[in-house]
Amino acid sequence: MSPSPARIWVVALRVVRQLKRDRRTIGLITFAPIMLMILFGYALSGEMSGINLGLVDGGGHQLLRGNLESMSDFDVLHLGSESDAQRLIAEGRLDGAVVLAPEGVRVLLDASSPQISDAIAAAVQAGAAGERATGSGGNASPITRRYIFGYDLEMIDTIGPAVLGLVIFFFAFIVSAISFLREKTLGTLEKFMVSPLSRMEIISGYILGFSLMAILQSATTLLIVVFVFGVPMRGSPITAFAVILLLGAGALALGSFVSNFARSEFQVVQFIPIVIIPQIVLCGVFWPVQSVPEFLRPISYVLPLTYASDALREIMLKGAGLADILYPDLLALAAFFAIFFAAATLMLRREVG
């Protein structure tokens, strides 16, 4: 039997009528693409800013020094010695440093963020070219680069830790949101609500149960990143695992909270562009936070993946210990979990109580 245009049109009209009754879907279809395109447009067109650059002035190169100090891209910290610059880069307090000396210019870089190290190197090269053009820097002032971290890193090494966090966050959020919604639609949650269990005990139990899945998922993903793709693990795998689990716990709490605003699994999926994509754009997964425009950067600092990406890079690429990432990374992840755990508990009271 050949397809009937009339019957096809009947089905199409039924779908349209269903969508018209679902205001949340209409809103997401209309406004989510606009929001995301604006977000991508600003984030990808932004220039670097807020790069912490050390400057050791050993004499000469006044034009180059003036250029670096006047550039809005850099927050310049004047230092007394090259050893101070190396120490601060090693501690993660500087993104790089420039040592000016009569015999030449030395650029100290942290290649765990290639975009930032390239921006520093390009600024020094441009300043040195200006000196040569005016004759103020002499003709024999070589520029040498030294990588404090990451001279042997590849692209997968620099983005691998952040992608690891992204994968864990994404699947923990989706699984918890859909599973928690299913518990409500099947009536299981109402049975718990009439039991002696408190609402906090119910949420804690669900998150703990989901955490068992998150532990297996985190361990598998970490092993793949390290042994299949060869991303270095210079710090403790246990510390990296702890960061992943804390991020996953926050995603589970967020999923439990978001499930209160959905009536179907399809509506849960609609939250992905709002919850996940901004973190890909703003949290330093594929490009550094310093490339995000300054008026959007405050959003970056309230999203958990910003801190998880930073912590995992510090552990895996630089060998950082637990004390090195305690502030602000671990404290921020713990705060994110606590906030949305409390919010999920309060929303459970409103929806079911």
N, C-alpha and C positions, 0 to 999 in steps of 0.2 A: 504494500500500500504506500503510495507516494505521500510525502509530508503535506499537510494541509496548512496553508498560511493562516487560515482563520483560527485553527486550534493552537498554532504557535503564538498567535497574537493574544489568545485567551490566557495562556500560561504567562506571557510577558506582563499582561495587565495585572495578574494576580501578584506577581513579584513586586511590581510597582506599588500596589496597594499595601502590601506588607511593609515595604520600606517607608511609605508615608506615615504609617502608624508608629514607626520606630524613630523617634526624634533623635535619640543618641546616635544612631547610625547615620542619619542625615547630617547631623552636626559634624561627625568625624569625617564623613566623605567630603563635606564642604570646606571645613576649616583646618583639618589636620594637614592636607597637602600644602595649603598656604603657609601654615606655621613652619612646616619642615623645610619648604623651599627658601623661606626667609632666613631660617636658621642656617641652612647649608650655604646660602649666598653670602651672608655676613662672615661665617666662620672660615670659608675658603678664600675670601677676598681680603681677610685681615692681614696686616703686616705684623712682624714680630715686635713685641714690646715686653718690658719687664724682665729682660735677660740680666741676670746678676753677673757682672763682669768685674774682675779684679784688675787693678792697674798698678804696676810697679814701675816707678819713674826713676830710672838709673842715669838719666841725663840724655840730652839730645831729643830729636824727634818731636819738637814742640808742635808742629803742624798736625802730626798723627795723633798726639795726645789730645790736642784741642778738638779734633774731629770726633774722636771716640767719646769725649766728655760731652759734646754737644748733641750727640745722636739720641733721639728719643727712644730708640730701641733698647738702650742699655741703662741699667742702674749701676753706676760706676762706684766701686769701693776702692779707695786708695790704700795700698799696702806697703809695708816697709821692706819686704824681701820676697824673693821667689819661693822660698820654702814656705812662707805663710800662704802664698797663693796655692801651692800644691796641697797643703793641709786642708784649706777651706774647700777646694774642689773635691778632695777625697771625702770630706764630711758632708758633701752635698749642699753646702751653703753658697757655692759659686758655680755658675755654669761654665766658666772659663776664665782665663786671665791673659793679659798681655804684659810682657816684661820689656821695657824700653831700656836700651843700653847703647853707648856710643858705637860699639862694634856690631850691633844688629838688633833685631826684634825677635823675641821668642814668644810664641803663642801656645799657651797651655789649654788643652781641650778635653772635654768629656764627650766621647763619641757615643755614649749610650743614647744621646739624642742627636742624630745626624743633622736635623734641620737647624738646631741651635748652634752646633759647632760650625756648620757651613756659614751661618749668618755672621758669626764672629770672625771667621777666617776671611770672608768676603769684605767685611768692613776694614780689616787691617790691610788687606791688599789694596783696597781703594784709597785708603789714607796714604799708604806708602807710594802709590802711583802719583798722588798729588804732590808729595814731597819731591819725588824725582822730577816732576814737571816744573816745579819752581826752583829746584836746585837746593832746597833747604835741608834735605835729608842726606845729601851726599850721594855718591854713585855706588858705594860699596857697603850697603847696609842690608845684608841678607835677612830674609824672614824664614825662621825655622819653626816647625810645628812639633809639639810633643803631646802625645795623648796620655793623660793620667789614667783614663779608663778607655777601653774599647777600641784600641788600634786594630784589633783583629775581628771586630764584630761585623756581621752581615745584617742585612735588613730584617731577616726573620728573627735574628737575635734581639733586635731593639724593639720590635713590635710583639714578639711572641709572648712575653709575660703579660702584657696588657690584653692581648686577645684571649689568653687563658682566663683572665678575670672576666672578660666579656662573655665568654661561652658559659662559664659557671653561673653568672648572674642571670643570663637570659633563660636558661633551662630551669633553674631553681624558681624563678619568678613565674614562668608559664605553668610548670607542673603544680606548684602550690596554689596558684589562682584557680586553675581549672579543677583540681582535686577538691579544694575547699568549697567551690561552688557546687560541685557534684554532691558533696555531703549534704548541703542544704537542700538541693532539689530532690534528693532521694529521701529526705526526712530523717537521716541519721543524726544530724546536728540537733534537731529538736528533741530526740531521745536523750542525748547528753544533757540538754538544758533542763530536763525535768529530773535528772539524777542529782545526787549530792555534790557533784563536781562544780567547782567555781568556774567562772568564765576564763579567768587567768589559767587555771589548770587545763581547761579545754584547749585554749590556744597554744599553751606550752606543749601539751601532748601532741598536737598536730604538727607543730614545728619540729619537735624532737623526732617524730616518725618520719617526716620528710627529710630530716637531716641525715638519717641513715642512708637514704638514696643519694643525698648530696655528697656524703663521704666517699661512696663508691665512685660517683661521677667525678669528683675532684681528683681522687687518686689516679683514675684512668687517664684523665685529661692531662694531668701533670706529667705522668710517665710518657705520654705521646709527645708532648712538647719537648721534653728533655732528650728522650732516647730515639725518637723517630726524626724530629726536626733539628736535633743537635743544639738547642738553646742551652747556653751554659748554666750551671747551677753552682755558683761560687760560694753561696751561703748555705745555710742549713735547710735541707728539704722539709724538716719538721716546721721550721718557722714559716716557710712559704706555704705549707699545707695549712697552718693555723690562719694565715691571712685569707686564704681561699675559703676556708670554712666560715670565718667571720663574715666575709662578703656574701657567701651563700645563705647564711642565717638572716642577714638583712634582706636579701631578695625573697626569702621565704616569708618573712614578716610582711614585706611590701605586697607580695602576692595575696596573702591572707586578707590584708586590708583592702586591696583593689577589688577582690571578689565580691565585696559588699555592694559595689556599684554596677554589677553585671547581673543579668537575668538568664544569660545563656553562654555557652562556651564560645559562640561566635562573637559575642560582645567582649569577652575576655581577650580574644585575639586582637580586637580593635584597639586595645590599650597599648599594643606593642609599639606603634609609631610614637606614642606620647611618652612612654616610659623608657624604651630601649634606644631608639635612634638618637635622641639628644645626648645620651651618654657616649655614643660612638663619636659624635661630632665634637663634643665639648670637654671630654675627659682625658684627652691626651693618649688615645689608643693608637691612632695612625699619624697624628701630628701633635706637636706639643701644645700645652695649655697657653704658652706664651704667644702662639699664633692666633688665639681666639681674641676677637676685639674686646677692648677693656670694658665696654658696657655690658657684654655678655659674660665676662669672666666670673662675676659673682655667682652665676648659676653653676659654673664648673665646680666651685668650691662648696656647694651643698650636695653634689652628686657623689655617691659612694665610689663609683668606678675611678674617679680622679685619684682617690687615696689608695685604692687597691692597686691601680696601675703603677703608681709611684713606689709603693712598698714592694711589689713583686720585682720591679726593675732593680731596686736597691739590693734586694736579697740575691736575685739570680745573676745579675750582671756585675755587682760590686762587692758581694759577700757581706752585706750588712747583717748585723745581728738584731735581736729583739729590741734592745735598748735604742738602736739607731732609728727604728721605725715606730717607736711607741707614740711619739708626738710629731706631727699631728695625725699620722695615717691610722694607726690602730685605734686611737681615741675617737677619731671621726667615724670609723666603721662601727665601733661599739655604740656611739651615740645614734647613728642611723638605725641600727637594729633596735635600740631601746625605744626610740620615738615611734617607729612603726609597729613594734610589738604592743606598745600601749595603745596606739590608735586602733589596731585590729581588735584589741580587747574591748575598747569602748564602742566600736562599731557593732561588735557582736551583741552587746547589751541593747543597742538601739534597734537592731534588726529583728532579734529573736525574742528578747526579753519581754 
